[in-house]
């Protein structure tokens, strides 16, 4: 009797457990209309509104894991743009927590590994911002493995190209200073294949191509600008695709940053000034950074000081802190305020990090404790801003013999070459660049390496690819100079383009 009773009890227990499990809701990846609204707001940097939509997603279905995937974007943008260490302490654990949640989803969904890859990339990118390079490397490797596997399992899932493409491009151009990352990846990159994946996604008719357009456009423009060296194509893309640079702050930043870097300073400055300044957008010091550069490059020095000071006062991170203090020191120096210039220079040595090439150069310059030639500095700033007429006026009547120091003669040759290059005088530019290479080879200034890179660009434009490769390689072969990593990446990208790789 006891055995029979026990058997019935076990059967009832099993039946109850089965019924309980069948009633338990399963985790899903449902990228529904509410999710689309959340994603659109978040990738416009309207983060509070995006969070409200995410809350609605959870109300609709607490087991919809897309809410966790989208919420990771909020942490990413806040940490990426503002680099606040206190925010990092709070938000850093969220990435691992979300990865654990996403791993509970159905592996039959293409979003299962895709979402984990995206969050892993966000986690790794932010980790680099906070100096955690090795942990970032392993996380990058994990992310690449996930997206690679997802691409095999779901080859028709269009968003794979959104992640796989940029990773493939990056792996094909990683400079020697970041070889640790390439080795961790264990992957061979291809600029040609990676860019083709991006273009396939952007030009696709798949519904995901429309939903994820904001993110894809952002990645694509930076790759076209820096890897394909086609800044004019970026400007055309922004116009043709009618990117909203007023109400989408991700596009505002993209257009302003690349315009100012491309010597379209007035255009970039006006984009920042004319953005929608509603408080619903992410508050970031990026705007003061960009405006400081824009004003400085037109020698509107007092305005530049105002924005650079605001950046340093409010920015909590370490990237470009030394670089901005150097720019502040230059502004004060040209304004004749030597005391403030010296104070800014001392801050270069005390604050920030040397993770970026610009910060490394700022620290090197500060340690050398030399002030630049004021005429050449003004020429540099004006030329960097695209104000070549004003720059040429300052050089009127001068030659290399007007300068006594070898580094000044070198810079003079380089500055003349850049102006000739910008106004389309290729032959004159090449001759001046060659003079800079002759004077600067073996020195630590970046002028010779950049001159070789620029000659490569000229020959590439002219269709003389073998000559272009020769000078790109010459840039790569130069050692122990400023901006080594960034110049090497551009030279590698140039060689890959010329070889059709």
N, C-alpha and C positions, 0 to 999 in steps of 0.2 A: 504493500500500500504506500509505504514511504517513497519507494522508487518511482511509482506512478505519479505521486503528488509532485515530486521533484522534477520529473519530466515535463509535467504540465506547466510548472512554474517557469522553467527555462524557456519553454515554447512561448509563453506569454511575454517573458522578458525580451526575447528576440523580436517578437512581433511589435512590441512597444518601441523598441529601439529603431526598428525599420521604419515604423510610422513616423517617429520623431525625426529621423534623418530625411525622410521624404518631404516633410513639411518645412525643413530648414531651407531658407532661400540660398541659392547658389550665387557666387560672385560672377559678375558679368563685365564685359567691356562694351558699353552701349554709348557710342558717341552720338548722342541725339541732338535735337535742335537747341536745347538749353546749354549743352556742352559747347556747341558752336558759338553761342553768344558769349560764353565765358572765355573761350579761347580768343575770340576776336578782340574783346576788351583787354585781356591780359597782354596780348601781343601788340596792343596800342599803348601799353604802359598805364592803362586805367585799371590799376590793380585792385582797388577797393571794390569797384563795380564787378570786376571779374570774380572776386571772392564771394560776392552776393549771389552771382549766378551759380557758383559751385555749391553754395549752401542750398540753392533750389534743386540742384541735381541730386543732392543727398536726401532731400525731402521726398523727391519723386521715387528714388530707389536707393536706400542706404548701402546696397551691395554693388552699386555701379562704381567700379574701380577707376573709371575715367576721371572722377572727381579728384582722386589722389594724384593721378598723373598730371592733371591741369594745375593742381595746387603747388606742385613742385616748380612750375614755371614762375610762380610768384616769389618763392624763396630765391630762385636763381636770379631773377632780374634785380631784386633788392640787393643781393650780395654782390652780383657782378658789377653793377653800376656804382654802388656806394661803399663797398668794402669795409663796412663797420665791424670791427672785431667783436663788439658786444652782440651785435645781431648774429654774427657767425656762431658764437657760442650757443645761442638760442636755436638757430635754424639749421645748423649743421646736422644734428641727429635726425632731422626730418627726412633727409634723403635716404638714409638706411631704413628708417621706419617704413617709408613708402615703398621701397624696393621689396621689403618683406611682405607688405600687403599685396603688391602687384603680383608677387610670386604665388599668391593664393588663387589667382584667376585661372580661367580655363586655358590650358595650353593649346587647345584647338583654335584659339583666336589669334589672328595675325598681330593683334595688339599686345599679346602676352609678352613676347620677347622685345617687341618694338618699344613698348612703354618703358620696360626695364633698361633698354639701351639708352633711351633719351635721358632718363633720370640719372643714369650712371654718368653720362657725358656732362650733365649739369653739375653733378657732384664733383667730378674731376676738374672741370674748368674752374669752379669756385675754389677748389683746394689749391690750385696753382696760384690764384690771387692771394692766398694766405700763406704762401711759402711751403706748402706740403707737396713738394714735387714728386717724391717717390710713391706716396700713396695715390696721387693723381695718376701716375703712370700705370699702376696696376689696374686702377678703375677704368682708365681709357682702354686698356687691353681687354678687360672684361666686356666693355661696351661694344668694342669692335667684334668680338666673338659672338655676342648676342645678335647684332645686326647682320652679320655674315650668315649665321644659322637661319635667321628669319628670312633672309633673302632666298635661301635654298628651299626652305619649307613653303614660303608664300611668294613665289617669284612675280606674281601679278599684283602684289600689294604695293601700290605706287609710293607710299611714304618711305619705303626702304631706301629709295634713291635720295630722298631728302637728307638722310644721315650718311648712307654709304658713300655718296658722291663727295661731299666735303672731306670725309675721312681719307678717301682714296687720294684726293688732291694733296691733302696735308702730308700724307705719308710719302708722296713723291717729291716733296720739296723741303723736308725737314732739314734744317741746317745742322752742321757738325756739332754745335753746342747743345743740341737736343737729341743726339743720337741715342741716348739712353731711352728716350721715348720710342724711337723707331725700333730699337731692339726688343722692347717690351711688346710692341704691337705684333712683331713677327709677320709683318705684311709688306708687300711690294705695292708702291703707289703708282698711279698714273694720272698725270694732269689731264690728258686727253680723255681718258675713260671717265674720270671723276666729273669733269665738266659736262661730258655728254649725259651722264646720269642726271645732273642738275637741270640741264636744258630739257631733257625728256620729261622731267617732273613739271617744270614751269609751263611747258607747252602742252601738257596732257589735258585730256578732256575728262579724266577720272574725277569723281566728286571730291576725292581727297586732295587733288591738286588745287581745287578752289578753296577748300577749307583751310589748308595749311599754307596758303599763298604768302601771308605776311612773313612767316619764318623763312620760307624758301627764298623770297626776294631779298631778304636781309643777308643771308649767307651768300647768295649768288653775286650780289653787287660787290661784296668785299673780295670774293674770289676773282671776279673779272678785273677789278681794280688792281689788286696786288699780285695775283698769280699770272693772269693773262696780260697784264700791263695795258689795259684798254680803258682808261678813265673816261674818254669821250663816249664809249659804249654804255658806261654806267649812267651818264647824264641822259643819254637817249632812252635808256630803259626806264628811268624814273619818269620821263615825260610820256613815253608811249604807254606805259602801264598805269599812268595817272596815279602814282603813289601819293597818298594824302600826307603831305609833309607838315600840315597844320594841325590836324586832329589825331594823327597817329604818331606818337612821340618816338616810337622805334624808327619810323621812317624819317622823322625830323632829325634824329641823331645821325642816322645813316647819311642823309643828303648833306647835312651841315658838315659833318666830319670829313667826308670824302671830298666835298667841294673846297673846303679850306686846305686840305692836304694837296689838292690838285691846283692850287694857286688861283682858285675862283673865290677869293676871300670875301668880296662884297656880297656875292650871292649867298655864300654859306652863312655869313653874319646875319643877313636879312632873314634867312630861314629860321635861325634861332630866335631872333627878335619878334618875328611874326607868328610863332607857334601859338597854339591855344594854351593860354596860361591859367586855365582852370585848376583849382586845387585837387581835382579828382585824379590828376596824373601823378605818377611817381615823382617825388621831389628828389632831384639829383644835382650834384655839383658839376656834372658834365657840361652844363650850359655855361657856367663861369669859365671852365677850362677852355671851351671852344671860343668864347668871346674874347678871352684874354689873348689867345693866339691871333685872332682876327684883328683886333686893335693894334697889337704889337707890330704886326707885319705891314701896317700902314703908317707906322711910327706915331700912332695916337697913343703915346706912352702912358699918360696919366690915366686914361680909360683902361688900358691894359693892366696897369698896376691895381686898379680898383677890383677888376675881376679876378686877377691872380691872387690877390690878398683874400678875397671872399672864398675862393676855392680852398686855399690853405687853411682858412679859419674853420670851414665847415666840413671838409673832407676828412674822413676817419681812416682811410686806407693808406697804402704805402706805394702803390704803382704811380709813377710819374710825379711823385712829391719832390724828389731831388731835381727833376727836369724843370718843374714849375719854379722852384726856388732859383734855379739858374736863370730862367727867363726874367724873373723879378729882379735879379741882380743886374741883368743887362739893361732893363728899363731904367732902373735907378741910376746906373752908370751913365747912360745916355742923357738922362735928365740932369746930370751933374750932382746928384746926391750920393757922394762917395760913402758916407757913413751908412746909409740904408743899403747900399749895394754890398758893402762888406758884411753887414748883418745878415743879409739874404744868403751870401756865400757861406757864412758859418753854418747856417741852417741846412745847407746842402750836405755838410759833413755829419750833422747830428740826426737828421730825420729821414724817413722814407727807407727804401730798399734799393738794391741793385739788380732786381729781377729783369728789368727791361734794358735794352741797349741805350735808350735815351738817358736813363738814370745812371747807368754805368759811366757814360760820357760826362754827365754833369759832375759826378764825384771826381772823376779823373781831372777835369778842368779845375775844380775847386782845390784839389791837392796841389796842383801846379802853381796855383795862386798868381796867375798872370791875367791881365785884362786884355781883351781883344782890341785890335785896331778899330777905332770908332767908325772910320769911314767904311772899312770892309764889313763891319757888323751891320751898319745901316744898309749897305748894298745887299748883304745876305738876307736881311729881313724883308726888304722890298721885293727882291727877286722871289723869295719863298711865298710872298703874298701875290705875286703876279703883276707887280707894279714895275715893269721893266723900264719904262720910260724914265721914271724917277731914279731908278738904280743906275741907268746909263749916265744920267746927268751928274751923279756923284763921281763916276769914274772918268768923266770927260777930262782929257789932258793927262791922264795918269798911265803909267806903264809899270812893269815889274821893277824897274829901276827906281820908282817912287817909294819903294819899301826896302827896308834894310834887313829885316829878319827873314830867314829862309822860309819859316812857316807863313809869313805874310806874303812872300812872293808866290808860294804854293797856293795859298788861298786866292790870291788875285787871279792867277791863271784859271783856277777852278770856277770862280765866280763869273769871269768873262765867258768861259765855256758854257755855263748854264744859261746865261742870258742869250748867247748866240743860239743855243739849242732851243730855247723857248720861242724865239722869233723866227725859227725855221731856217737859219743859216747853217746847214749841216756841215759843210766843208770847214768853215771857220770854227765851228764848235769842235769838230774832231781834232783840228790842229791845237786848239787850246786845251782840250782834254789830254792829248798826248803830252803836252808840256807839263800838265799837272801830274801825269803818271811818271814822267821822267824825274820831276822834282820830289815826288812823294813816295815812290817805291821804297819800301824798307822802313818808312816812318810809321808812327802810330796814328797819325791823323787819318781820317776816313777818305780824304779827297782823292787819292790815287785809285782806291778800290771803286769808289763811286764813279770816277771818271771812266774806268774800264767798263763798268756796267752801262753807263750812258752811251758810250760808243757802241756797245752791243745792241742797245735799243735802236740807235740810229740805223745801223746796218740791217737789223731785223725789219725795220720799217721800209727800207729800200729793197728788201727781198734778197739781200746778200747774206744768206743764213750761215754759210761756212765762216765768213768773217765775223758774224755776230757771235757764233759759238766760241771762236778764238778769244774774243774779248770777255765774254761771260766767264770762260774758264780762267782767264787772267785775273778776273775779280776773285774767283774762288781760290786761286793759288796764293793770293796775298794773305799773309798771316799777321796776327797780333796788331789789329787796327780797330778803331772805334766802329761800332755798328756791325761787327763781324757777322753775327747770327742773321740779322735782318737782310744784309746785303747778300750773304750767301744764299738765303732762301730765294731772293729775287733772281740771282744768277742761275740757280738750279732750275727755276721755273722757266727762264729764258732758254736754256739749253733744251729742256724738255719740249718746249713749243717748237723750237727750230728743228728738232728731230722728229716731231710729230708723235711724241710719246704721251 
